[in-house]
């Protein structure tokens, strides 16, 4: 596994999170050298204080979460995700990859194969929402109130 970081500043109406970078983890493998599947991601995330919340795909419209950080574990297939809002950065992901999206980070799916599936998880005690427009003062206040995660959902290291 190797880790990439991407710092995203505000992009048009998308707030992003200029303080905390997106973390992209590539090639998580099981003991048998197979890419992580949904069960492996759920176990890893839960062990690090990020209980899995859902399995599915990534919405095909630009959005962000104002009330929680999010981690996505790619359990199957491949996709291209745009991070940072319209005209943002396209990141190709495949089974065994994970993305840690700090609160406010814009994301959407621009292409996915038929088998693309992710596991979504959030830090214990944080509930997610979906925002599809520029943040108003209340939304910005909510985003600033979201505490940093205690542990990295993939590595388990203190944040």
N, C-alpha and C positions, 0 to 999 in steps of 0.2 A: 504494500500500500504506500502511496505517496500522497502528499497534501499540497494543494494549490490554494492561494488566497487571492481574492479579488475585492478591492475596495471600491465601492460605488457611492458617488455623491448624488445629490438631487439631480433628476433628469426630467425636465418639464414638470408635469404634475406628480411624478413618482418621487416620494420622499427618499427612499433608500436609507442606508445607514452609514454615513461617512465615518463613524467612530469604530464600528465593528465590521471586519471584513467577512465576506462570504467565504466559507471554507469548502473546498471540493476535495473529497477523498476518492482516490482512484484505486480500483482493483482490490477491494476487500475480499479475502479468501477464507474458506473454512479449513479445518485440519486436513481435509482430503484434497485441498487445492481447487475446490470448486468455488465459483463466485458466491458470495452471500446471497441467500434467498430471503423471502419474506420472514420466515421463522427466525433465521439467524439475525436479521436486522432488528426484529422485535426484541429478541433476547439481549442484544448488545445495547440498544437504546434504553431498555428498561433497567438494565444493570447500572447505567450511568445517570439515572434519574429522569429519563425522558420516556415515559410510558407511551407505547404505540397507540394511536387513536383511530387510524383507518388504513385501508388498502384500496388502491385504485390507480387513477391516472393524475395528470396535472392539467388544470383548466387551460383551455385554449384562448383565454383572454387575459390581458394584463391585470394583475391584482397584487395586493400586499396585505399583510396582517399588521394591525396596529396594537394588538393586545398580547402577542406572543412571538417568540422565536420559533422557527420551524426547522426540522431536519427531515429530509427526504432520502430514503434508501431505495435505490433502484434494484428491485427484486428480480425483474425479468425484462428482456427486450432492450431496445435502444430508442433514444429520442434526442431532439435538439430543443433545448430550453433557452428562452431569452430572459436574461437577468438584467434588472435595472430599469425596465420600462420600455416604451416604444423606442426603437433605434438603439436598444441596449446591446449587451454582449451575448452572443449566441454560444452556448456551451453544449457540446455533444456528450451524452452520458450513455452508459450501458450497464448491464447487470453487474453488480458488485461495487458500483460507485455510490457515493452519498454526498449530499449537499446540505450544509448548515446555512440557513438563511436568517440573518438577524432581523429583528422586528423592523418593518418598513421596507424590506427588500422586495422590489418588484420582480415578478416572475410569471411566465406563461409558457405553454408548450406550443412550439411552432411546427413540429413534425414528430411523429412517433410511429413505430411499427405496431402491428396488430397485437403483439404480445407484451407491449410495454406496461409494466406495473410497478408502482412504488408503495412504500410504507411511509406514512406520515406520523411524526411524533413531535411532542412539545414538552418543555420542561414541566416537571411536576408542579401543579398549581396554576399553570397558565392556560387560559382558554382562548382559542383562536377565533378570529372574525375574518370577514372578507371585505376589503375596501377596493373600490373601482374608480375612485375620483381623488382629486387633490385633497390632502388633509386640511381640515379646518382647525381652529385653535383647540377645540376639545380633543380632536383626534391626535394632534401633536402632543398635547399634554399627556394623553393616555400612553402614547409611544414612549415619551421620556420617563414615564413612571415604571415601565417594564424593567425589572431588574435583570442584570446579566445572569446567564445560566451559572449554576454552581460548578457543573462539570461538562466537559466536551462530550457530546452524545456518542462519538465514535471511539475516541482514545481514552476517555475517562479521566483525562488530566483536568486539574483545577483550571477554571477559565481565567 
